[in-house]
C-alpha cells in the first residue's frame, strides 16, 4: 500500500494496526451477516518475472504453477527440505509475471530465501507490495460496483481484469481485489457505498470461518502441508503429480503411506492467544499435541482460531490452550469435510 492510501484510511478511522475502523464488534457482526470491504494492509506481494518464472516457481512450490492460466489463481506452499512450511502463497498472473501474496511479516526473509535458488535461471524476484493495493470483499455483491456482475460470474479461484482491477474469487462469498494505487481511492469509495468498511479483525475472522490457513513468523517450520488441510479440495494447495520440490518426499510419504494424524480445526476460546501457542490433551500429558495456527476476535464474543491438533485429541473433546491445565477449546464446524 502507498503512503497516500494509508493516510486516507487513517483519516477514515482505521486503527494504526489496521484492526478496525473503531467499532470492532459492529464490524464483526457485519462480516457475519452482511457485506464488508477490508483493506488488507498486512499482506504483501512478491513479483516473479522473466522467461523462467513459471518453471522456477513450479520447481520450488507445492502446487502446479505452470498450470496457472491468466484466468486462474492457486494456493501453494514453500517448504524446507524436511517438508515444513515456510510460507503459504496465493499466486496469480499479471501479464507474463506472477504475483505471490503472503503476510508482510515474512515477506523479506522469504524473498531472500527464494532468491537463493535463482542461480542461472532467467527470473527476477522483487517486492511488489507498493505497486498494488489489496482489498477484500465479502458478502452479497450489490449492483453498485461497476464490476458486480463480473464478480458474481467468477468461479472459485477465477481471475478477471476489470478497468485495471484484478479480481480473484476466494470462495463462495469472498473476493480479493488487486488495484493500482491511482484507482484505489475511487474504487474504495464506490465499494464503501454498499459495503461496511471493516479492518483486519473482521477479515481474519472470515479467513478462520472459511478454514483457510496462513503461515506467519511464529509458525514457520511448524507444519507440513497436510496438517493445514492443504491437500483438501477446499484449500487446494498441493499437487501430487507435479514433480519434485523441496520437501516433496516428506509430503508425498504423508499422503500415500497413512492417515494424517494432525489436522487443522476451527475452535472458540474466551481469552486471546497468539499463533504458535501450543495446545495439550490429557492423553499427551506434558507433551503438546498441536498449536494455534491463526486467531481472530469472534462475532459471538471471545475469539475463534484455527488450531492444528492431533485428531484423537479432538475426538476426545478436551484440548487445552497454552498448558495442560489451560482453557479448553470449544470446537466449531468447518465449512468443509476433513475426509
LOLOVO-76305 format. One line per field, with one value per residue (C-alpha): residue number from 1; residue in one letter; y negated, x, z negated. Coordinates in Angstrom, 3 decimals. Layout:
<recs>
i <- (NUM|...)
aa <- (A|...)
py <- (Y|...)
px <- (X|...)
pz <- (Z|...)
</recs>
This chain:
<recs>
i <- (1|2|3|4|5|6|7|8|9|10|11|12|13|14|15|16|17|18|19|20|21|22|23|24|25|26|27|28|29|30|31|32|33|34|35|36|37|38|39|40|41|42|43|44|45|46|47|48|49|50|51|52|53|54|55|56|57|58|59|60|61|62|63|64|65|66|67|68|69|70|71|72|73|74|75|76|77|78|79|80|81|82|83|84|85|86|87|88|89|90|91|92|93|94|95|96|97|98|99|100|101|102|103|104|105|106|107|108|109|110|111|112|113|114|115|116|117|118|119|120|121|122|123|124|125|126|127|128|129|130|131|132|133|134|135|136|137|138|139|140|141|142|143|144|145|146|147|148|149|150|151|152|153|154|155|156|157|158|159|160|161|162|163|164|165|166|167|168|169|170|171|172|173|174|175|176|177|178|179|180|181|182|183|184|185|186|187|188|189|190|191|192|193|194|195|196|197|198|199|200|201|202|203|204|205|206|207|208|209|210|211|212|213|214|215|216|217|218|219|220|221|222|223|224|225|226|227|228|229|230|231|232|233|234|235|236|237|238|239|240|241|242|243|244|245|246|247|248|249|250|251|252|253|254|255|256|257|258|259|260|261|262|263|264|265|266|267|268|269|270|271|272|273|274|275|276|277|278|279|280|281|282|283|284|285|286|287|288|289|290|291|292|293|294|295|296|297|298|299|300|301|302|303|304|305|306|307|308|309|310|311|312|313|314|315|316|317|318|319|320|321|322|323|324|325|326|327|328|329|330|331|332|333|334|335|336|337|338|339)
aa <- (X|X|X|X|X|X|X|X|X|X|X|X|X|X|X|X|X|X|X|X|X|X|X|X|X|X|X|X|X|X|X|X|X|X|X|X|X|X|X|X|X|X|X|X|X|X|X|X|X|X|X|X|X|X|X|X|X|X|X|X|X|X|X|X|X|X|X|X|X|X|X|X|X|X|X|X|X|X|X|X|X|X|X|X|X|X|X|X|X|X|X|X|X|X|X|X|X|X|X|X|X|X|X|X|X|X|X|X|X|X|X|X|X|X|X|X|X|X|X|X|X|X|X|X|X|X|X|X|X|X|X|X|X|X|X|X|X|X|X|X|X|X|X|X|X|X|X|X|X|X|X|X|X|X|X|X|X|X|X|X|X|X|X|X|X|X|X|X|X|X|X|X|X|X|X|X|X|X|X|X|X|X|X|X|X|X|X|X|X|X|X|X|X|X|X|X|X|X|X|X|X|X|X|X|X|X|X|X|X|X|X|X|X|X|X|X|X|X|X|X|X|X|X|X|X|X|X|X|X|X|X|X|X|X|X|X|X|X|X|X|X|X|X|X|X|X|X|X|X|X|X|X|X|X|X|X|X|X|X|X|X|X|X|X|X|X|X|X|X|X|X|X|X|X|X|X|X|X|X|X|X|X|X|X|X|X|X|X|X|X|X|X|X|X|X|X|X|X|X|X|X|X|X|X|X|X|X|X|X|X|X|X|X|X|X|X|X|X|X|X|X|X|X|X|X|X|X|X|X|X|X|X|X|X|X|X|X|X|X)
py <- (0.000|-3.528|-6.123|-8.210|-5.256|-4.506|-8.169|-8.226|-5.110|-6.584|-9.682|-7.413|-5.980|-2.904|-1.988|-2.158|1.630|1.957|3.958|1.927|-1.367|-1.923|0.328|3.857|5.615|3.969|4.821|8.470|8.619|7.069|9.614|12.430|11.094|8.620|7.240|5.834|4.390|4.530|3.013|5.931|3.935|6.953|8.659|8.044|9.186|10.780|10.363|13.092|12.030|13.400|16.292|18.873|17.564|20.374|23.341|21.656|21.367|24.717|26.455|24.785|24.816|27.478|26.761|26.747|23.216|23.902|24.773|21.350|19.516|15.831|16.714|18.658|18.456|21.137|21.603|23.100|23.678|23.236|25.921|26.777|29.988|31.642|30.712|27.972|24.892|21.621|19.737|20.013|18.009|17.138|16.980|15.488|13.983|10.358|10.470|12.658|12.129|13.986|12.258|14.142|12.825|13.567|11.908|8.881|10.064|12.939|11.347|10.057|13.348|15.394|13.145|13.590|17.364|17.717|15.547|18.030|20.549|18.257|19.077|19.041|19.067|16.206|14.917|11.722|11.583|8.285|6.859|5.539|4.590|0.866|1.478|2.628|2.020|5.179|5.083|7.900|8.011|10.376|10.890|10.346|8.052|5.219|3.629|0.525|1.560|1.409|4.853|6.566|8.912|9.999|10.842|12.943|14.915|15.894|19.483|20.158|19.120|17.482|14.263|11.413|7.922|5.042|1.482|2.086|4.033|7.741|9.649|13.151|15.214|16.790|18.779|18.632|15.189|13.583|11.856|10.314|7.050|6.036|2.365|-0.161|-2.797|-5.543|-3.967|-2.671|-5.691|-5.916|-2.173|-2.113|-4.940|-3.134|0.131|-1.598|-2.912|0.627|2.470|1.862|0.842|3.259|3.845|6.879|8.237|8.952|10.154|12.564|13.960|14.576|16.463|18.633|19.221|20.374|22.709|21.015|21.247|18.837|19.100|16.236|15.787|17.659|20.732|21.112|24.702|25.829|27.686|29.972|29.077|31.813|30.532|27.335|29.269|28.046|31.156|30.996|29.509|26.662|25.356|26.899|26.059|29.300|31.251|34.859|35.107|32.013|33.495|32.608|29.550|29.027|31.329|33.218|36.640|35.975|34.511|37.418|40.034|38.482|38.655|42.194|44.129|43.411|41.318|37.769|37.701|33.926|31.702|28.078|27.481|24.408|23.614|20.951|19.665|16.850|15.408|14.297|16.445|15.946|18.118|20.814|21.198|24.897|26.964|30.035|33.033|35.421|38.358|36.498|35.124|32.522|33.109|30.685|32.137|29.187|25.402|22.389|21.544|18.237|16.333|13.500|11.898|13.588|12.032|14.286|12.830|14.006|15.395|18.039|19.841|22.392|24.947|27.819|30.723|34.497|35.885|38.227|35.324|33.569|36.750|36.780|33.152|31.917|29.749|27.147|23.911|22.887|25.531|28.945|27.106|24.190|23.162|25.928|25.223|25.430|26.960|25.486|26.673|26.150|25.378|28.474|32.104|33.335|36.582)
px <- (0.000|1.203|1.590|-1.215|-3.613|-2.621|-3.106|-6.562|-7.638|-6.338|-8.416|-11.450|-10.824|-8.672|-6.557|-2.780|-2.562|-5.364|-7.530|-10.737|-12.341|-13.245|-16.244|-14.884|-17.992|-20.165|-17.646|-17.599|-21.398|-21.375|-18.793|-21.006|-24.342|-23.740|-21.369|-17.990|-14.906|-11.478|-8.053|-5.621|-2.725|-0.972|-0.426|2.342|3.330|6.365|6.671|8.353|9.208|11.318|11.051|11.911|9.457|6.920|9.347|11.332|8.289|6.911|10.099|10.003|6.357|3.814|1.337|1.328|2.449|2.989|-0.697|-1.843|-3.574|-4.390|-7.920|-6.958|-5.182|-3.845|-2.617|0.837|3.322|7.088|8.688|12.009|13.701|12.006|8.566|7.877|6.088|7.993|5.206|1.815|1.063|-1.905|-0.467|-1.853|-0.578|-0.266|0.630|3.726|4.616|3.428|2.279|2.654|0.608|1.774|1.859|4.135|5.841|7.519|7.941|11.551|13.100|11.019|12.056|15.676|15.250|13.612|16.319|18.964|17.507|17.656|21.261|21.281|17.517|16.148|13.860|13.746|12.129|11.120|8.968|5.880|3.913|3.925|2.807|-0.691|-3.468|-5.153|-8.803|-11.000|-14.717|-17.149|-20.895|-23.598|-22.276|-24.707|-25.209|-23.295|-19.773|-19.459|-17.870|-20.552|-21.761|-18.242|-17.536|-20.679|-19.818|-16.321|-15.705|-13.628|-10.021|-11.158|-9.385|-10.699|-9.451|-11.940|-10.835|-7.337|-8.503|-7.798|-10.495|-9.962|-12.765|-11.543|-14.659|-18.441|-18.734|-15.270|-13.128|-9.652|-9.369|-5.910|-5.814|-3.353|-2.772|-4.050|-7.526|-7.679|-9.404|-12.205|-12.826|-12.826|-15.344|-17.573|-17.387|-17.979|-21.353|-22.764|-20.468|-19.421|-15.761|-14.012|-10.472|-8.259|-10.005|-13.165|-11.309|-9.156|-12.316|-13.685|-10.471|-10.951|-14.636|-13.602|-10.946|-8.177|-4.770|-1.859|1.776|3.362|6.756|5.758|4.545|7.223|8.541|5.767|3.538|3.700|1.059|-1.425|-1.518|-3.067|-5.543|-3.732|-4.273|-8.042|-10.070|-11.350|-7.791|-6.256|-2.634|-0.830|-0.386|0.776|1.503|3.642|7.053|9.769|10.154|11.881|10.201|8.228|9.349|8.014|4.739|4.188|5.024|2.491|-0.108|0.488|1.568|-1.102|-3.783|-2.853|-2.539|-2.827|-5.381|-6.467|-9.781|-11.831|-12.429|-13.608|-11.840|-12.555|-9.069|-6.627|-3.704|-1.078|-0.189|2.228|0.741|0.920|-2.111|-2.344|-4.591|-4.872|-3.569|-0.367|0.300|3.075|3.759|1.919|-0.379|-0.540|-0.524|-2.669|-2.433|-4.332|-6.707|-9.242|-11.996|-15.368|-18.790|-20.129|-17.686|-14.245|-12.071|-12.008|-8.962|-7.667|-5.726|-3.588|-4.055|-3.982|-7.240|-7.596|-7.428|-10.265|-12.333|-11.865|-13.121|-10.558|-7.818|-6.199|-4.529|-1.088|-0.681|-2.078|-4.434|-5.216|-8.554|-10.445|-11.195|-14.760|-14.600|-16.736|-17.802|-15.523|-17.184|-15.577|-15.043|-11.652|-12.023)
pz <- (0.000|0.742|-1.990|-0.465|-0.686|-4.276|-5.221|-3.647|-5.560|-8.823|-8.121|-7.780|-11.241|-10.525|-13.557|-13.237|-13.300|-10.742|-13.133|-12.820|-11.904|-15.543|-16.116|-16.106|-17.421|-14.769|-12.068|-13.129|-13.044|-9.571|-8.393|-9.660|-8.424|-5.622|-3.014|-4.054|-2.411|-4.087|-3.347|-3.561|-4.955|-6.465|-3.096|-0.581|2.887|4.475|8.248|10.298|13.851|16.680|19.105|16.443|13.829|14.288|14.131|11.353|9.082|10.206|9.018|5.591|4.511|3.546|6.337|10.135|11.013|14.696|14.940|13.713|16.544|16.815|15.666|12.533|9.169|6.833|3.295|2.834|0.057|-0.172|-2.346|-3.919|-2.727|-5.729|-4.363|-6.923|-5.625|-5.453|-3.664|-2.006|1.126|3.262|6.786|9.990|13.226|14.229|17.908|18.155|14.492|11.392|8.211|4.914|1.973|-1.579|-5.025|-5.117|-8.300|-6.463|-3.020|-3.331|-4.550|-2.090|0.808|-0.248|-0.575|2.852|4.400|3.255|5.719|8.760|9.760|13.595|14.033|16.105|13.391|11.353|7.908|6.321|3.535|5.335|2.222|3.047|6.638|5.696|3.186|1.861|0.792|-0.495|0.319|-1.391|-1.167|1.402|4.135|4.796|8.233|7.089|8.119|11.885|11.822|9.698|12.445|13.348|9.694|9.390|12.523|11.400|10.316|7.216|7.828|11.049|12.047|14.167|15.023|14.942|15.724|14.383|11.317|10.973|9.076|7.667|6.183|2.951|2.054|2.257|0.669|0.772|3.380|3.484|5.428|6.683|7.661|8.965|6.246|8.566|8.695|5.121|3.591|6.151|6.070|2.263|2.124|4.588|2.670|-0.674|0.511|0.484|-1.936|-5.543|-5.923|-8.281|-9.485|-9.705|-12.803|-10.820|-7.720|-9.723|-11.299|-7.790|-6.956|-10.043|-9.327|-5.828|-7.262|-5.264|-6.974|-6.905|-7.982|-9.941|-11.587|-14.748|-12.818|-10.161|-10.078|-12.448|-9.974|-6.972|-4.343|-5.300|-8.881|-7.463|-5.278|-2.181|-0.086|-0.552|2.338|0.157|-0.295|2.844|2.143|3.036|6.262|6.037|9.765|10.447|9.627|7.154|4.909|1.535|-0.991|1.681|0.447|-3.057|-1.781|0.638|-2.015|-4.389|-1.621|-0.401|-3.486|-6.055|-7.625|-8.603|-12.397|-12.800|-11.113|-11.347|-13.102|-13.926|-17.596|-20.031|-23.145|-25.582|-26.023|-23.332|-22.243|-19.561|-16.569|-17.624|-21.119|-21.933|-22.886|-25.108|-25.747|-28.749|-26.716|-25.808|-29.304|-29.354|-25.657|-23.374|-20.719|-18.335|-18.062|-17.241|-13.517|-13.489|-15.748|-15.448|-17.518|-17.073|-16.359|-19.135|-21.664|-22.661|-19.906|-17.218|-15.924|-13.528|-15.513|-14.265|-16.651|-16.857|-15.546|-18.527|-20.965|-19.163|-19.218|-22.994|-23.093|-25.608|-24.165|-26.428|-25.280|-26.480|-29.206|-30.166|-32.540|-30.235|-28.767|-26.955|-23.306|-22.036|-18.558|-15.792|-12.370|-9.401|-6.059|-4.546|-5.465|-6.618|-4.684)
</recs>
